[in-house]
């Protein structure tokens, strides 16, 4: 379309599923390119108007709207703007769960947390039904999706500070009846829970949101907002280089590199973003110095500096300068280690150019890992002795750049072997901040002599955090950590 100074373009009328409520706001996104080379800047503006093209204010009644795009070209009018797509979206304000917390600390029989390598935390807990009723918990035996918080205290007086180590929801419990108890008072309720990642699994997209051209941080933040977690409060993002979601070369015809389809969930889209752009990133909900947050961290930007040193005896901890009150808490009681072979030694990433239908390839292989006749003494850590392929085929990969980015990310995660260690100790907490060590933290483990460093390890999972009752007070008794070897501590 031709215009001299300003062009105004309207979409067709769009009937929404429900009318935007009073106070709703719209975020605008425009995809396009400047055509021409003259001085000046082409400006664009996007607005939501009613079906007739008049200004629109959300009122909870009008449900048929149009998008109005205004493009202004500066003098001498020898450049213009090639519009590929425009989108206006509104995220409903999140609602808050009923705020009536009940402290059940002294009423539960046992509590176990488990953090896997994706940083997803699950919970198992049991308690007598009558004790929960006495504590003020209503309908404990039938209610599902009940929010639960697990926090640790720094025991300060007179006002202790609590640090959240788990926030999530419980599924309806399994009821274990006691023989002859017809009143159900003494039945045991066995609960299972999942952290806030469950909310990402339950949010289904009903419309496609184009994320082409977004940064990874902005795309994650937008999806978190949809689930009710504003990123300014709940996202901890660490990536100095930054992820740039590439724009499809044929976006004007509806082909996108990164767009959720109807039926996709936030969890599935986050996993796809991680697979295509950030396979090695540390992600998941975790306790931080500023609250319980969803972290998305490039391991290259995480510190390799150890935050705690662990010993193999109380005597070694004492000799190492650990204060008396913490010596027992800094001791490794059990330890195992093993080498984990790489998952593959050749990677193929396959995408497709939507304009031509041609396949796009990115390929990488490790010859040393595949060579069968290498003598045992000369084999690299990631030796497999034969080709072990991994193929990622994703039609949303529409450019060679994205294919290469996905390939390098997968190579770093899948083609290098890992030296892993598991140890049992007390639940490890930084005494200065009352923050527990979590997935991403780095520890140093000493040899039995307490002087020689065995290795420096990054925590990648916490298979078991076990709480028990002792003398009526809840104590941290045992935690099992899994770590990945980083270096020998030699600097």
Secondary structure, DSSP 8 states (H G I E B T S, - for coil): ---SSEEEEE---EE-SS---TT---EEEEEEEEE---SS--EEEEEEEETTS-B----SS--EEEEEEEEE--TT---EEEEEEEEEE---------------GGGEEEEEEEE-TT--EEEEEEEEHHHHHHHT-TTTTT--SEEEEEEEE---SSS--EEEEEEEEE---EEE--TT-TT-TT-EEEEEEEETHHHHHH-B-SS--B-TT-BHHHHHHHHHHHTT--HHHHEEEE-SS--B----TTGGGT--SSB--TT-BHHHHHHHHHHHH-TT-EEEEEEETTEEEEEEE-GGGS--S-SEEEBSSHHHHHHTT--GGGTGGGB--EEEEEEE--S-SEEEEEEE-TTT--EEEEEEE-HHHH-TT--GGG--TT--SS--EEEEE-TT--SHHHHHHHHHHHHHHHSS-EEEEEEEES--EETTTTEE--TT-EEEEE-TTSSSEEEEEEEEEEEEEEEEEETTEEEEEEEEEEEEEEE-S--
